[in-house]
Every structure is written in C-alpha cells, then in structure tokens.
Amino acid sequence: MYRALLFSIVCVTLGAILLANAIALEENDGRFSVVLERVQARINASERAHYLMEVTNRLPLDDTYRIIFSDDINWNIMTLPLYHRLSGMPVVANSTIMSQIYLSPVKDLPPGTYRINVQVTSEQLGTTREGFLVVTYQPEPEGPKNYVPNVVAEVLVPPAIDPREIVLVQLNLKNKNLHNFSEIRISLTSKYLNKQVTTTLEPLETKTLTLPFTVDSFLEPQKDVVRVRVYDKNQTFDEVYVPYEIVTYAQLVEKSHTSTGEFLKSTITYVYANDANTPENYLIKEDTSFLRKFFTKTEPQGEVVRNSDGTHYYAWQVRLKPQESITVTISENYRFLFFVVVLTLIIIVLYILLQSPVGIVKSATVPQSTEGGISSIRVNLHLTNKSALPLHHVVVLDRVPQIAHIIRKDEVGSLAPTRIIEHKKKGSLIKWEVEKLEAHEERIMSYTIKSKLSVLGELGLPSSIVKFTLEGKEEKVFSNRIRVTS
C-alpha cells in the first residue's frame, strides 16, 4: 500500500515538473521562436488534451514551419487549422501565428503521465526547435460515473467580410455528457468582432447561436483572427481561433447632379465619390456629340473619345482615395454661334439695303490678233437693275484709250450708243442713255475697238460709269477694270 502511494506521489510530482517545463518552453535565437502553452493537460478517456503553440517569425521574409510529433501511435493528434500539421504553418515576415493542438488516446492506456515530443523546423533556415507536450491520463473509474463537464464549440465566421454588411457568426455548442449547465459563457475577441454572450446547455444538448456584428464600413482591407472561448466560472471548455479577412470593395457613386441654364448657355455639375475602403482608379464618361464638343468646355479637362458606332463621349481617368470625391463641370455655350449668325444676318441685310440698285459688269474678248499682238477687242457691258422698282434716266459712260478707236457698226442684240465723243489725246467717250430700266431688267451694250498698232502683252481698259437718280439724288456706280492679254 505504501509503495503504491509513493509511486503515485512520484508520478504526480514528475508530471507537475514536466507540465511546468512544457508551459515555459521557448526556444529563441533571434530568428524564430516557439512557445507552448497548456490549456488542458489532465484528461480521462472521454476528454482531449489541449495545447496552444505560438510561432513567431522574426525574419524579414515569409517562412513555413513544419510540425512533427514523436508519438502518434498511442495518441490521436490534431491541429487546428488542420493544414498546420499537414503542410506546415505559413508565417509572414515579422509576425506571429497560433495553432491549437488536441490530443486524445487512441486506446485505453495505463494511467500515468505521457510525454510527446514536438519538433518545429524552419524551411528557410533549416533549423529545428524541440519541445514536448505532457499529458496526464487517468481512466474513468468503474462503477457510478461522475460526469466531467465537456463542451465543444464549432465556430463559423465568414472568411471574407464586406464591412458594409452585417456579419453573422454562428456558434455550434455541444454538451458531450449528461452534465447540466445553467450558465455557459462565450467570449469572442478580435480587432473588430468582440462580444460576450451567456446561454444554457442541457445534458447532451446541441445548440446553435447566431451572433450579428456591424463593423466600420470604411475599414481598410486586412486579415485578423477571432478568438472564441467557451467557459464557465470554474473552467474553460473549448477555445477556437478562426481567421477572417476584411475584403476590398469599390464603387463609383454619383453624389449629386445639378444643372443651371441661361440664355443659350447651360452648365451641369456632377459630384462623384469613391465609395470604397481602398484607393481605386475609375473611368468617368459623359455623352457628347461631334458638333457639341466645339461649344463645350469641361473642368477638369476631359478627353473626347469616339465609339465604334460613331458616338462621342468625354472621358476622365481619375484615382480616388476612400470616400474622396471629384467635381466634374460641363458647360455648353452657344452664344458665340448665335452672335456670329446674327452678325452675318445683319451684314446680309445691310448689304441688301445699302447696295446700289444698279450693277454693271465689264468684260472683253479678243476676236482678232495680228503678228501675235492685239489688233481688235470686243467690249461687253452688262447693266442690271437689282431693285424691285424701275429706274429712270440711266446714263452709261465708257472710255476707250487713245491707242484704239471705235469701229462704228450696229451690234446685234446690243443697245446702240447715244453719243460717241472722240478726243485725240484723251481717247474716246461712249455714252448710252436708258430712259427707263424696269425692275430686275438687264441690258447689254457691246462695241468693238481696233488698236492703231498691234499691242503685245496687256491692254488695260478703265471702269465704266453708270449715273442715275435715286430719291432726288444723283448716284454713280463703277464697273470693274479689265486687262486684255494678247
């Protein structure tokens, strides 16, 4: 009896020493460290041992740490997340990650304290940290059972959280024995998901709790871990770590749209905002047309883009910070076009009102040349009454240079001159008198002159003159000058 008692004392003492070592273990050489923390190390056949392992990567680059357990024949060893044991623990540079380790006996084991070695190896460095987990196992005694409280939790957190929406976290609680819990406490702790709730659990009951959360809609994209702890006033039953991520969202929204109008001028002002939690690039488009763009001014300056279907639009490439806004102003001004049209109409009206009612056009042809020079010229005068009223006592005068003389003959279809005056030095003067020139009537006066000498090169003929009386005042109109080339 004394030997059995002494053996039990030695086992308990050794287990306590080993447990203390396991909790205090930390290998640290400045590049990475491993800390093992005991949550539950004393179990019976229906319970699981629970440890937390914290790995810190102090390197300036990402690393993956492989976990190896020495004794996995007698023990069912599981990590949460599961991939930590299967593919390693990925840890970004200068950060820390935590893994949960659960151990349960594969079969009935003799009572006592067991040591399971743990090796954590850095893929970047190739170095290994070694430690151990200590589990004290005590089978359940035969006879009437005193049920040890055991509650496990499953936590479902959306892996990608849109901060604009309500976040629903689902807790699945399971009472694994016949113990009745009048108060079970659940705490959720993270940067943004924090809550304390209390519930009850009847024997072997499974209960689902849905907890709503609201977060700041302007949160920047980031990763975080929510820690869920299930406990009562005496002990902690389960502790779960669930990662989640605040995701990026981006949307260009039109905050306001105002328009003002004046005489032949309109201004439209748009205010756009980046409804997002991260800076984003946007393309702002506003329709225009090929003609409208010549009368449109934008602020800031937009680029006119032509679609494949022939339509046009203004485009602005902008980069906006979260909740930053930009004001786009489009002004269309047709006043200049209006003034140009009005001025043109005024000029046309003034021209019609102020122009002479009589027009005369002078032209000439060379029907005959001698030795390459001009010998004779046929001159035509085209007289027109442009007004809607008849004109009376219209006189047409034309001068012939002294180098030529007039051939007196009747021209078919031409008004005959009233008088021809010849001067040896000044040349000849031809006069036509028209008693009445009807509205819009046209008259043609033609004559032929012959050069005294053959003219080589050019011969200039002066303007013809039309005299008439308008509203009691004598008016004069001059024709064009002409130059005849041999």
Buried (B, 14 or more C-beta within 10 A) or exposed (E): EEEEEEEEEEBEEBBEEBBEBBBEBEBEEEBBBBBBBBBBBBBBEBBBBBBBBBBBBBBEEBBBBBBEBBBEEEBEBBBBBEEBBEEBBBBEEEEBBBBBBBBBBEEEBEEBBBBBEBBBBBEBEEEBBBBBBBBBBBEBEEEEEEBBBBBBBBBEBBEEBBBBEEBEBEBEBBBBBEBBBEEBBBBBEBEBBEBEEEBEBEEEEEBEEEBEBEBEEEBEEEEBBBBBBBBBEEEBBBBBBBEBEBBBBBEBEEEEEEEEEEEBBBBBBBBBBBBBBEEBEBEBEBEBEEEBBEBBEBEEEBEBEEEEEEEBBBEBEBEBEBEBBBEBBBBBBBEEEEEEEEEEEEEEEEEEEEEBBBBBEBBBEBEEBEEEBBBBBBBBBBBBBBBEEEBEEBBBBBBBBBEBBBEEEEBEEBBEBEEEEEEEEEBBBBBBEBEEBEEEEEBEBBBBBEBEEEBEEEBEBBBBBBBBEEEEEEBEBEBEEBEBEB
